[in-house]
Amino acid sequence: MRWEAPPVPVLPCFSVTSKCQIFCKTGVLQGIGERLYWKRELKLNACFVNDALFIQIDMDFAMEDVKNRADFTCNFNKSSYFGRQFPKEITQAVEVPADADFMEFRTVVQTEFPSHTVLSTGEIDAIDQEDQLVEIKCLRGGFDNRFWKERSCKLFLQMFFSGSRRCIQGHSKSDHIIDIGEIDLDRLAEKGADLPDRLFPWYKDDVLRFIDEFLASVYARLSQSPKTVFTVTKDEGHSRFHIEKSEMAFTDFFPMEFLTHFNIDT
């Protein structure tokens, strides 16, 4: 697969060639991992075209989930949670609000799973002096028990698939930062596996294996029906997921710029 990045101010266009088989936002991989592991509800839309599988979180499901989030934080970024779908990311210019008071870096990360290779686009908060990607969080309670019980696995997946290996976390109280802590990706996984039962320990190898098996199953099923949009759903409390043909049209799933750029017949 080959594409050119959309023009952005100052920076020139560039070409990218990929042999990946699955494409999505990093938030999709994060959502699949945590929801499979904790048996939470999940709804995705997916389509297979040109020997590649494209996956996105269902927009209606994402909006409802954001509304009901128990771990909503002061710096929660809705766009990075469900975001724009991958085809839009690579064929349309990035829109930055004129009044934005923060800088955000876009990433493209290739992840090698046993069954397939995945290319995902996402966002990262900072780049350090050694050009390493850094995630920044601001959470009430810092690295407390609630963090380890409800957020540690999510943070691991977010960092893993965005290419970040270090997180700087601000401990906030009454809208003020009272302490700053830091943790790297390996330590996050080690401590997550060593949590007491009451904090629900998690194991990175199991989480990543669940994602790999899920992607392999969806890829195998959708490769039999190219240019058809499917809905992939999983009910709360169950491991089994269902794949059904969606009412969404193929031309509604992909933006016209994407179809035109890759000369995909509609």
Secondary structure, DSSP 8 states (H G I E B T S, - for coil): -EEE----SSS---EEE---SEEEEHHHHHHHHHHHHTT--EEEEEEEETTEEEEEE-HHHHHHHHHT-TT--TT--HHHHT-S-HHHHHHS-----TT--S--EEEEEEEE-SS-EEEEEEEESEE-TTS-EEEEEEEETSSSHHIIIIIHHHHHHHHHHHT--EEEEEEEETTEEEEEEEEEHHHHHHHHHT--GGG----HHHHHHHHHHHHHHHHHHHTTSTT-EEEEEE-TT-S-EEEEE-SS-HHHHS-HHHHHHTT---
